[in-house]
Amino acid sequence: MAGKLAPMKSPPYITTMRPQDILVPQPHGLCCRPGEFYIDPVRPVARALITHGHSDHARAGHGAVLATQETLDMMRLRYGDDFAGSTQAITYGEEIRFGTCQVKFHPAGHVLGSAQISVTCGGVRVVASGDYKDVADPTCAPFEVVPCDVFITEATFGLPVFRHGNPQAEIAKLLNSVALFPERAHLVGAYSLGKAQRVIAMLRQAGYDAPIYLHGAMETITRYYESRGIALGELRPARDAKKVELAGTITLAPPTAIQDLWTRRFPDPLAAFASGWMRVRARARQRGIELPLVISDHADWDGLCATIEATGAHEIWVTHGQEDALVHWATTKGLTARPLALVGYGEEDEETALPTSDGTKA
């Protein structure tokens, strides 16, 4: 196994378990010393518990990996069969003991197979949420509020300006644009794991039953979603269509693809991008996005605050995102809060595009 394992020492005997005795940030990631494992480690470790399949959380090279079956499958698709020394699948609500800790996985509502990880030790429960959202998504299990003493929350959109609104209204914008410009091809930038499939499913919910086209990098994961029972309607590879056939159609592609030479195969392409960042119009303009769609797989400001309150946690740890604002908000509510200062997490890495069905890069 590549990489040097982080040292792991048994904690001294303690009469009262404190949260910081259970989970502690280390260079390799969030470490549970009593259980001798890491959550979403950014470097190879002996035992890793993985919240979901996005490449900034799910990395190859660990000795043993515990995750939901869907997350393990995503890692296998991306990294090959030998992505870890050994693997073990866990279902939502199933309990596993590591050392003196009880571990459970709970739905996070982020993408297919995504999970929060609750760690209970010495009568104290800490929940590491990973990435999550608290709104409906037809392609994954809904977020579950897990009562806990300490809640570790992401803060990707941890500023009051980020209020995402109704995602179905954004889908309606897309469909209105398709109707208004029937001579143009609409290219929707979306992350290949989770966002693309969610956009397709919402288009189907809105009554759009025409074929939807896929960039090659979207095919493998999207077909996997279908194999798990997610109905997405008729899907076609964009590479097989003639240019004239793509007028008035919708194609899903990685964000990096909607502005490169690949777009020349489409008639008068109109660039759209489905992301919570499209709330910031300057970002849309900088990327040349004509149709920004505010559709996020992360909780917005209101969702973050509501979730924190719903957990009943008296202590909040904030990580990877706009930490300061959420820490301040939590302290005004009488909670103990601090930034966790974990590094190595961010946007899904679309440069690790999957090979297409014929083995080539799209």
KEKE-3310 file (N, C-alpha, C; in steps of 0.2 Angstrom, whole numbers, plus 5000, padded with zeros to 4 digits):
npx = (5004:5003:5011:5013:5007:4997:5003:4995:4990:4984:4972:4975:4969:4953:4942:4931:4923:4928:4923:4934:4942:4937:4936:4948:4956:4969:4984:4982:4968:4951:4953:4949:4954:4950:4943:4952:4952:4950:4940:4935:4949:4963:4975:4983:4978:4977:4964:4949:4934:4922:4912:4905:4906:4912:4927:4935:4933:4933:4946:4959:4970:4969:4971:4960:4943:4927:4911:4895:4887:4885:4894:4906:4905:4906:4919:4926:4923:4929:4943:4947:4947:4957:4957:4958:4965:4956:4938:4922:4905:4892:4876:4863:4859:4864:4875:4892:4906:4921:4935:4932:4921:4905:4899:4888:4880:4871:4858:4864:4858:4865:4872:4869:4870:4877:4883:4880:4891:4890:4897:4899:4905:4909:4897:4895:4890:4896:4893:4898:4895:4899:4896:4881:4863:4847:4835:4823:4827:4826:4835:4842:4843:4834:4840:4844:4840:4850:4850:4862:4877:4888:4890:4896:4898:4898:4902:4900:4891:4890:4886:4875:4870:4868:4855:4846:4834:4820:4823:4816:4810:4821:4823:4812:4815:4826:4819:4810:4819:4823:4812:4810:4821:4822:4831:4844:4856:4856:4868:4871:4881:4887:4891:4898:4895:4880:4875:4872:4864:4853:4848:4843:4833:4825:4821:4813:4803:4797:4790:4797:4800:4808:4823:4838:4854:4871:4887:4903:4909:4900:4893:4896:4894:4881:4874:4876:4868:4856:4856:4854:4841:4836:4826:4828:4824:4825:4841:4855:4871:4880:4890:4886:4876:4871:4875:4864:4854:4854:4849:4838:4839:4844:4859:4869:4885:4902:4907:4919:4918:4909:4914:4924:4933:4925:4912:4909:4902:4889:4874:4874:4877:4871:4876:4873:4874:4873:4873:4876:4884:4880:4872:4879:4881:4892:4901:4895:4895:4909:4912:4906:4893:4877:4865:4862:4859:4853:4855:4859:4869:4872:4868:4860:4862:4851:4847:4858:4858:4845:4847:4857:4851:4841:4847:4850:4862:4875:4887:4896:4906:4914:4917:4927:4923:4913:4918:4918:4907:4896:4901:4900:4886:4882:4887:4880:4868:4870:4878:4892:4905:4917:4929:4935:4946:4950:4959:4959:4947:4934:4927:4920:4931:4932:4942:4946:4940:4929:4933:4925:4912:4918:4931:4939:4944:4932)
npy = (4994:5011:5026:5033:5026:5035:5037:5028:5028:5020:5028:5036:5029:5036:5045:5052:5054:5065:5075:5079:5068:5058:5061:5069:5081:5077:5078:5068:5067:5066:5059:5045:5040:5031:5021:5018:5022:5032:5046:5049:5051:5060:5055:5040:5027:5015:5011:5016:5026:5030:5043:5047:5045:5055:5062:5070:5066:5052:5042:5033:5019:5015:5004:4996:4999:5005:5008:5013:5001:5008:5018:5011:5005:5016:5020:5009:5010:5021:5020:5007:4989:4986:4997:4998:4989:4980:4979:4983:4983:4993:4995:5008:5013:5001:4994:4995:4989:4997:4995:5004:5011:5013:5013:5020:5022:5034:5041:5055:5062:5068:5062:5047:5034:5041:5046:5051:5049:5042:5042:5034:5035:5031:5036:5048:5055:5059:5066:5065:5074:5073:5078:5086:5088:5095:5094:5088:5074:5065:5054:5049:5043:5052:5065:5061:5067:5066:5064:5071:5074:5081:5090:5088:5099:5102:5118:5123:5131:5141:5155:5169:5174:5163:5156:5144:5142:5135:5120:5114:5125:5130:5120:5122:5134:5130:5122:5131:5139:5130:5128:5141:5143:5133:5130:5129:5120:5114:5114:5107:5110:5099:5090:5074:5064:5062:5076:5077:5066:5069:5081:5075:5067:5076:5083:5073:5072:5084:5082:5081:5071:5068:5061:5062:5068:5062:5067:5058:5056:5055:5044:5031:5032:5036:5026:5017:5022:5019:5005:5003:5005:5018:5027:5035:5038:5039:5039:5045:5043:5058:5058:5050:5056:5066:5083:5091:5084:5087:5100:5109:5100:5093:5091:5083:5087:5087:5101:5107:5104:5111:5122:5119:5113:5102:5106:5110:5101:5104:5112:5129:5131:5133:5138:5131:5129:5119:5123:5127:5138:5146:5155:5166:5179:5184:5174:5166:5174:5175:5162:5161:5158:5156:5152:5152:5139:5137:5125:5114:5102:5103:5109:5124:5141:5142:5129:5123:5130:5126:5112:5110:5115:5106:5094:5095:5096:5102:5106:5112:5108:5115:5113:5113:5125:5140:5144:5153:5162:5153:5147:5159:5161:5150:5152:5163:5157:5151:5140:5129:5132:5129:5131:5117:5116:5106:5100:5099:5096:5100:5106:5093:5084:5086:5083:5071:5062:5049:5035:5033:5022:5015:5015:5026:5042:5055)
npz = (5000:4995:5002:5019:5034:5046:5063:5076:5092:5107:5117:5133:5149:5153:5163:5160:5144:5132:5118:5110:5113:5106:5092:5082:5072:5061:5050:5041:5041:5048:5064:5073:5088:5099:5091:5081:5067:5052:5046:5030:5025:5019:5015:5013:5025:5038:5041:5034:5035:5024:5018:5006:4988:4981:4974:4982:4995:4994:4993:4985:4990:5004:5018:5023:5019:5024:5019:5012:5000:4988:4988:4989:4976:4968:4970:4965:4952:4949:4953:4950:4954:4964:4973:4987:5001:5007:5008:5015:5016:5022:5029:5030:5046:5052:5065:5069:5079:5083:5092:5107:5102:5095:5079:5066:5050:5042:5031:5021:5011:5000:4988:4979:4990:4999:5016:5033:5047:5063:5078:5093:5109:5126:5130:5123:5108:5092:5077:5061:5047:5034:5017:5014:5011:5014:5006:4995:4984:4970:4968:4978:4995:5008:5018:5035:5051:5065:5081:5093:5102:5098:5082:5067:5054:5037:5027:5015:5008:5018:5020:5023:5011:5002:4998:4991:4985:4975:4968:4957:4951:4944:4935:4928:4922:4913:4904:4899:4892:4882:4875:4870:4862:4850:4840:4846:4855:4871:4883:4898:4911:4924:4939:4938:4946:4955:4954:4939:4937:4946:4940:4928:4933:4939:4927:4921:4931:4929:4917:4905:4892:4881:4873:4882:4881:4884:4889:4886:4898:4907:4906:4913:4927:4927:4921:4931:4941:4936:4936:4950:4951:4949:4939:4924:4911:4893:4887:4878:4870:4867:4857:4847:4840:4826:4821:4817:4823:4836:4839:4849:4859:4876:4884:4895:4903:4910:4919:4915:4901:4894:4889:4880:4865:4862:4861:4849:4841:4842:4838:4838:4853:4869:4884:4900:4918:4932:4948:4965:4966:4956:4961:4963:4953:4946:4945:4936:4925:4923:4919:4907:4907:4900:4905:4921:4933:4949:4957:4970:4978:4991:5007:5009:5017:5026:5027:5033:5045:5050:5051:5060:5072:5073:5076:5090:5095:5107:5104:5090:5076:5063:5046:5030:5021:5022:5036:5046:5047:5050:5062:5070:5070:5076:5089:5093:5096:5108:5107:5108:5097:5084:5071:5061:5053:5043:5029:5011:5006:4994:4979:4969:4959:4943:4934:4934:4925:4920:4910:4894:4887:4877:4881:4879:4883:4886)
capx = (5000:5007:5010:5015:5002:4998:5003:4989:4991:4978:4972:4976:4962:4950:4935:4925:4925:4927:4922:4940:4945:4934:4938:4953:4959:4976:4986:4979:4961:4948:4955:4945:4959:4948:4941:4958:4950:4949:4934:4937:4956:4965:4981:4982:4978:4975:4957:4945:4927:4921:4905:4902:4910:4916:4935:4939:4932:4934:4953:4962:4976:4969:4971:4953:4938:4920:4907:4889:4889:4885:4901:4912:4905:4909:4926:4928:4922:4934:4950:4948:4946:4962:4958:4959:4967:4950:4932:4916:4899:4888:4869:4860:4857:4868:4880:4898:4910:4928:4937:4926:4916:4900:4898:4882:4880:4864:4858:4866:4855:4870:4872:4868:4875:4881:4881:4883:4894:4889:4902:4897:4910:4909:4891:4895:4889:4898:4890:4902:4890:4901:4893:4874:4858:4841:4830:4821:4831:4824:4840:4846:4839:4834:4844:4841:4842:4853:4852:4869:4880:4892:4888:4902:4894:4901:4899:4901:4887:4889:4885:4867:4868:4867:4848:4846:4827:4816:4826:4811:4809:4827:4822:4807:4819:4829:4814:4807:4824:4823:4806:4811:4827:4822:4837:4850:4857:4857:4873:4871:4887:4884:4896:4896:4892:4875:4871:4869:4858:4848:4845:4840:4827:4820:4818:4808:4798:4794:4787:4801:4801:4813:4829:4843:4861:4876:4894:4905:4912:4894:4889:4897:4890:4873:4871:4876:4862:4850:4857:4852:4834:4835:4823:4831:4821:4829:4848:4859:4878:4880:4895:4883:4871:4873:4874:4858:4849:4855:4845:4832:4840:4848:4865:4873:4892:4906:4907:4925:4917:4904:4917:4930:4932:4920:4905:4908:4898:4882:4872:4873:4876:4869:4879:4870:4878:4868:4877:4874:4888:4877:4869:4884:4881:4899:4904:4892:4898:4916:4913:4903:4887:4871:4859:4864:4854:4854:4854:4865:4868:4874:4863:4861:4863:4845:4847:4863:4856:4840:4850:4861:4846:4837:4851:4850:4869:4877:4893:4896:4912:4912:4923:4927:4918:4913:4917:4918:4900:4892:4903:4897:4879:4880:4888:4874:4862:4872:4881:4899:4907:4923:4931:4939:4952:4952:4961:4959:4940:4931:4923:4921:4936:4930:4947:4946:4934:4929:4933:4918:4910:4923:4938:4942:4942:4927)
capy = (5000:5017:5031:5031:5026:5039:5033:5027:5025:5019:5034:5034:5028:5043:5043:5056:5055:5072:5075:5079:5062:5053:5063:5074:5083:5076:5079:5062:5068:5066:5053:5042:5036:5025:5016:5017:5023:5039:5047:5053:5053:5063:5052:5032:5025:5008:5010:5022:5026:5035:5046:5046:5043:5061:5061:5074:5062:5045:5042:5026:5017:5014:4997:4994:5004:5004:5012:5010:4998:5012:5022:5006:5004:5022:5020:5004:5012:5027:5018:5000:4984:4986:5003:4997:4982:4976:4983:4981:4987:4994:4998:5013:5010:4995:4996:4991:4992:4998:4997:5006:5015:5011:5017:5019:5026:5037:5045:5062:5066:5072:5059:5040:5031:5046:5045:5054:5044:5043:5038:5034:5032:5034:5040:5054:5054:5064:5064:5068:5074:5073:5083:5084:5093:5093:5095:5081:5072:5058:5049:5046:5043:5058:5067:5059:5070:5061:5068:5070:5079:5086:5089:5091:5101:5106:5124:5125:5137:5144:5162:5170:5175:5157:5153:5141:5142:5129:5118:5113:5132:5131:5116:5126:5139:5126:5119:5137:5141:5125:5130:5147:5142:5126:5129:5128:5114:5116:5110:5108:5108:5096:5085:5068:5060:5065:5082:5075:5061:5073:5085:5071:5064:5082:5084:5068:5074:5090:5080:5081:5064:5067:5059:5067:5066:5062:5067:5052:5055:5055:5037:5025:5033:5037:5019:5013:5024:5015:4998:5003:5006:5025:5028:5041:5038:5037:5042:5043:5046:5063:5057:5046:5060:5071:5089:5093:5080:5090:5106:5108:5095:5094:5087:5084:5086:5090:5109:5109:5102:5115:5128:5117:5111:5097:5109:5112:5096:5106:5118:5136:5128:5137:5135:5131:5126:5118:5123:5132:5144:5150:5161:5172:5180:5186:5167:5164:5178:5173:5156:5162:5154:5160:5150:5149:5136:5137:5118:5112:5096:5105:5113:5132:5144:5141:5122:5122:5132:5122:5105:5111:5116:5099:5088:5096:5096:5108:5108:5112:5109:5117:5112:5114:5130:5147:5142:5159:5164:5148:5147:5165:5160:5145:5155:5168:5153:5148:5134:5130:5131:5130:5128:5111:5117:5101:5103:5093:5095:5105:5104:5087:5085:5084:5082:5063:5060:5042:5033:5031:5015:5012:5015:5032:5048:5059)
capz = (5000:4995:5007:5025:5038:5052:5069:5080:5098:5111:5122:5140:5152:5155:5167:5156:5137:5129:5111:5107:5114:5101:5085:5082:5066:5059:5043:5037:5041:5055:5067:5079:5091:5102:5086:5077:5060:5050:5042:5024:5026:5013:5014:5014:5032:5039:5041:5032:5034:5019:5018:4999:4982:4977:4974:4987:5001:4993:4989:4984:4994:5011:5020:5024:5018:5026:5016:5009:4994:4982:4988:4987:4969:4965:4971:4961:4945:4947:4954:4949:4959:4969:4976:4994:5003:5009:5009:5019:5015:5028:5027:5034:5053:5054:5070:5070:5084:5083:5099:5112:5099:5090:5073:5062:5045:5041:5025:5021:5006:4996:4982:4980:4994:5004:5023:5039:5051:5070:5082:5100:5113:5132:5131:5119:5101:5088:5070:5055:5042:5027:5013:5015:5009:5017:5002:4991:4978:4968:4966:4984:5001:5011:5024:5042:5057:5070:5088:5095:5107:5094:5075:5062:5048:5031:5027:5008:5007:5024:5021:5022:5004:4999:4999:4984:4982:4973:4962:4951:4947:4940:4930:4923:4918:4908:4899:4895:4887:4877:4871:4867:4857:4848:4836:4849:4859:4878:4886:4905:4915:4930:4941:4935:4952:4959:4951:4933:4938:4949:4935:4923:4936:4940:4921:4920:4935:4926:4911:4899:4891:4876:4875:4885:4879:4889:4887:4888:4905:4912:4905:4917:4933:4925:4920:4937:4945:4933:4939:4957:4951:4948:4933:4921:4905:4887:4887:4872:4870:4862:4852:4842:4836:4821:4823:4816:4827:4843:4839:4853:4864:4882:4885:4902:4902:4915:4919:4910:4894:4891:4886:4876:4858:4862:4860:4842:4838:4844:4834:4842:4860:4875:4890:4907:4923:4938:4954:4970:4965:4951:4965:4963:4946:4944:4944:4930:4919:4922:4916:4901:4907:4898:4909:4927:4937:4956:4960:4974:4982:4997:5011:5009:5024:5030:5028:5038:5052:5053:5053:5067:5078:5073:5079:5097:5098:5110:5101:5083:5073:5056:5041:5023:5018:5025:5043:5051:5048:5054:5069:5073:5070:5082:5096:5095:5098:5114:5106:5108:5090:5082:5065:5062:5050:5039:5022:5006:5003:4990:4974:4965:4954:4936:4929:4935:4921:4919:4903:4891:4886:4872:4884:4878:4887:4882)
cpx = (5004:5006:5011:5009:5003:4998:4997:4991:4985:4978:4973:4969:4960:4943:4929:4927:4923:4926:4929:4944:4943:4937:4943:4956:4967:4978:4983:4971:4958:4949:4951:4951:4956:4946:4947:4955:4950:4942:4936:4944:4958:4972:4979:4983:4976:4968:4953:4938:4925:4913:4902:4908:4914:4923:4938:4937:4934:4941:4955:4968:4975:4969:4965:4948:4931:4916:4900:4891:4889:4892:4906:4911:4908:4916:4929:4928:4928:4942:4952:4947:4950:4962:4959:4962:4961:4944:4927:4911:4895:4881:4867:4857:4860:4874:4886:4902:4917:4931:4932:4921:4911:4899:4892:4883:4872:4864:4860:4862:4859:4870:4870:4873:4878:4878:4884:4886:4893:4894:4900:4902:4909:4903:4890:4895:4891:4896:4894:4897:4892:4898:4885:4869:4851:4835:4829:4826:4829:4829:4844:4841:4839:4838:4840:4844:4844:4854:4859:4872:4885:4891:4894:4898:4899:4898:4901:4898:4885:4889:4877:4865:4866:4860:4846:4839:4825:4820:4822:4810:4815:4826:4817:4811:4823:4824:4811:4812:4824:4817:4807:4816:4827:4828:4843:4850:4859:4862:4873:4877:4884:4890:4893:4893:4887:4871:4868:4863:4852:4844:4841:4833:4822:4817:4812:4802:4794:4790:4791:4803:4805:4819:4834:4850:4866:4883:4897:4907:4906:4891:4890:4893:4883:4870:4871:4870:4856:4850:4855:4845:4832:4832:4825:4828:4826:4835:4852:4866:4878:4885:4892:4878:4874:4871:4867:4853:4849:4852:4839:4833:4844:4853:4868:4880:4895:4906:4913:4923:4913:4907:4924:4928:4926:4913:4904:4904:4891:4880:4870:4872:4875:4872:4875:4875:4873:4873:4874:4878:4885:4872:4873:4885:4887:4902:4901:4895:4905:4917:4909:4896:4881:4865:4861:4858:4856:4852:4860:4863:4871:4869:4865:4861:4857:4845:4852:4861:4850:4842:4853:4856:4842:4841:4851:4857:4871:4884:4894:4903:4911:4919:4922:4922:4919:4912:4915:4911:4896:4894:4900:4890:4878:4882:4883:4868:4864:4875:4889:4901:4914:4925:4936:4945:4954:4954:4960:4952:4938:4927:4925:4926:4934:4936:4949:4941:4935:4930:4926:4918:4915:4930:4942:4940:4937:4930)
cpy = (5006:5022:5028:5031:5031:5035:5033:5024:5025:5025:5031:5033:5035:5041:5047:5057:5062:5071:5074:5073:5057:5055:5069:5075:5081:5077:5074:5063:5067:5059:5051:5038:5030:5019:5014:5017:5031:5040:5052:5055:5055:5060:5044:5031:5018:5006:5016:5021:5031:5037:5045:5046:5049:5061:5065:5071:5055:5044:5034:5025:5016:5006:4994:5000:5001:5009:5009:5006:5002:5016:5017:5005:5010:5022:5015:5006:5017:5024:5011:4996:4984:4993:5003:4990:4977:4981:4979:4985:4987:4997:5003:5010:5004:4998:4991:4994:4992:5000:4998:5010:5011:5016:5015:5024:5028:5041:5052:5066:5070:5069:5051:5037:5035:5045:5050:5048:5046:5039:5039:5031:5035:5038:5046:5052:5060:5061:5068:5068:5073:5079:5081:5090:5090:5094:5088:5080:5065:5053:5047:5046:5050:5059:5064:5064:5065:5065:5066:5075:5084:5084:5092:5092:5104:5113:5127:5131:5141:5152:5164:5172:5169:5154:5150:5141:5135:5126:5116:5120:5133:5126:5119:5131:5136:5124:5125:5139:5136:5126:5136:5147:5135:5125:5128:5122:5117:5111:5112:5105:5105:5091:5078:5063:5064:5071:5080:5071:5065:5077:5081:5069:5070:5084:5080:5070:5080:5088:5080:5074:5063:5064:5064:5064:5067:5063:5061:5051:5054:5047:5032:5026:5033:5030:5015:5015:5020:5008:4998:5005:5014:5026:5035:5042:5037:5042:5040:5046:5052:5062:5053:5050:5065:5078:5092:5090:5083:5097:5105:5103:5097:5089:5088:5083:5089:5097:5111:5108:5107:5121:5126:5115:5106:5100:5111:5107:5098:5112:5124:5134:5134:5134:5136:5128:5125:5117:5128:5138:5148:5156:5167:5173:5181:5179:5165:5168:5176:5167:5156:5158:5158:5159:5147:5145:5134:5130:5115:5106:5097:5109:5120:5134:5142:5133:5120:5124:5128:5115:5105:5111:5109:5094:5089:5096:5102:5110:5107:5113:5110:5116:5113:5118:5136:5146:5147:5161:5159:5147:5153:5164:5156:5148:5160:5164:5149:5142:5135:5128:5133:5128:5122:5111:5110:5103:5097:5092:5101:5103:5097:5088:5082:5082:5074:5060:5052:5040:5032:5024:5011:5012:5021:5037:5053:5066)
cpz = (5000:5001:5014:5030:5044:5058:5073:5086:5102:5116:5129:5143:5155:5158:5163:5149:5135:5121:5107:5108:5109:5094:5085:5075:5066:5052:5038:5036:5048:5058:5073:5083:5095:5097:5081:5069:5059:5046:5036:5024:5019:5011:5016:5022:5032:5038:5040:5032:5029:5018:5011:4994:4979:4979:4980:4994:5000:4989:4989:4989:5001:5012:5020:5023:5020:5023:5014:5002:4988:4982:4986:4979:4965:4965:4966:4954:4944:4948:4952:4955:4965:4973:4984:4995:5004:5009:5012:5018:5021:5026:5032:5041:5056:5059:5069:5075:5082:5089:5104:5109:5095:5085:5069:5056:5044:5035:5026:5015:5000:4989:4984:4984:5000:5011:5028:5043:5059:5073:5090:5104:5120:5134:5127:5112:5097:5081:5065:5049:5035:5023:5013:5012:5012:5013:4998:4985:4976:4967:4972:4990:5005:5017:5031:5047:5062:5076:5090:5099:5103:5086:5071:5056:5043:5031:5020:5006:5013:5025:5020:5015:5000:5001:4992:4981:4980:4967:4956:4947:4942:4934:4925:4919:4912:4902:4896:4890:4881:4872:4867:4861:4854:4843:4839:4854:4866:4881:4894:4909:4922:4932:4940:4940:4956:4955:4944:4933:4941:4944:4930:4927:4937:4933:4919:4925:4933:4920:4905:4898:4884:4878:4877:4883:4884:4886:4889:4895:4910:4911:4910:4924:4932:4924:4926:4941:4942:4936:4946:4957:4951:4940:4930:4914:4899:4888:4881:4873:4865:4856:4846:4838:4831:4823:4823:4820:4834:4844:4844:4859:4871:4882:4891:4901:4909:4914:4914:4903:4890:4888:4882:4869:4857:4860:4853:4838:4839:4840:4839:4850:4865:4881:4897:4912:4930:4944:4959:4969:4960:4955:4964:4955:4943:4942:4937:4924:4918:4918:4909:4901:4905:4903:4916:4931:4944:4958:4963:4977:4989:5001:5010:5016:5028:5031:5033:5045:5055:5055:5059:5073:5078:5077:5087:5100:5101:5108:5094:5080:5065:5051:5034:5020:5021:5032:5047:5053:5052:5061:5073:5075:5076:5089:5098:5098:5105:5113:5107:5101:5089:5075:5066:5058:5046:5032:5018:5003:4999:4985:4971:4960:4947:4932:4929:4931:4920:4912:4900:4890:4882:4875:4883:4883:4883:4881)
residu = (MET:ALA:GLY:LYS:LEU:ALA:PRO:MET:LYS:SER:PRO:PRO:TYR:ILE:THR:THR:MET:ARG:PRO:GLN:ASP:ILE:LEU:VAL:PRO:GLN:PRO:HIS:GLY:LEU:CYS:CYS:ARG:PRO:GLY:GLU:PHE:TYR:ILE:ASP:PRO:VAL:ARG:PRO:VAL:ALA:ARG:ALA:LEU:ILE:THR:HIS:GLY:HIS:SER:ASP:HIS:ALA:ARG:ALA:GLY:HIS:GLY:ALA:VAL:LEU:ALA:THR:GLN:GLU:THR:LEU:ASP:MET:MET:ARG:LEU:ARG:TYR:GLY:ASP:ASP:PHE:ALA:GLY:SER:THR:GLN:ALA:ILE:THR:TYR:GLY:GLU:GLU:ILE:ARG:PHE:GLY:THR:CYS:GLN:VAL:LYS:PHE:HIS:PRO:ALA:GLY:HIS:VAL:LEU:GLY:SER:ALA:GLN:ILE:SER:VAL:THR:CYS:GLY:GLY:VAL:ARG:VAL:VAL:ALA:SER:GLY:ASP:TYR:LYS:ASP:VAL:ALA:ASP:PRO:THR:CYS:ALA:PRO:PHE:GLU:VAL:VAL:PRO:CYS:ASP:VAL:PHE:ILE:THR:GLU:ALA:THR:PHE:GLY:LEU:PRO:VAL:PHE:ARG:HIS:GLY:ASN:PRO:GLN:ALA:GLU:ILE:ALA:LYS:LEU:LEU:ASN:SER:VAL:ALA:LEU:PHE:PRO:GLU:ARG:ALA:HIS:LEU:VAL:GLY:ALA:TYR:SER:LEU:GLY:LYS:ALA:GLN:ARG:VAL:ILE:ALA:MET:LEU:ARG:GLN:ALA:GLY:TYR:ASP:ALA:PRO:ILE:TYR:LEU:HIS:GLY:ALA:MET:GLU:THR:ILE:THR:ARG:TYR:TYR:GLU:SER:ARG:GLY:ILE:ALA:LEU:GLY:GLU:LEU:ARG:PRO:ALA:ARG:ASP:ALA:LYS:LYS:VAL:GLU:LEU:ALA:GLY:THR:ILE:THR:LEU:ALA:PRO:PRO:THR:ALA:ILE:GLN:ASP:LEU:TRP:THR:ARG:ARG:PHE:PRO:ASP:PRO:LEU:ALA:ALA:PHE:ALA:SER:GLY:TRP:MET:ARG:VAL:ARG:ALA:ARG:ALA:ARG:GLN:ARG:GLY:ILE:GLU:LEU:PRO:LEU:VAL:ILE:SER:ASP:HIS:ALA:ASP:TRP:ASP:GLY:LEU:CYS:ALA:THR:ILE:GLU:ALA:THR:GLY:ALA:HIS:GLU:ILE:TRP:VAL:THR:HIS:GLY:GLN:GLU:ASP:ALA:LEU:VAL:HIS:TRP:ALA:THR:THR:LYS:GLY:LEU:THR:ALA:ARG:PRO:LEU:ALA:LEU:VAL:GLY:TYR:GLY:GLU:GLU:ASP:GLU:GLU:THR:ALA:LEU:PRO:THR:SER:ASP:GLY:THR:LYS:ALA)
# end
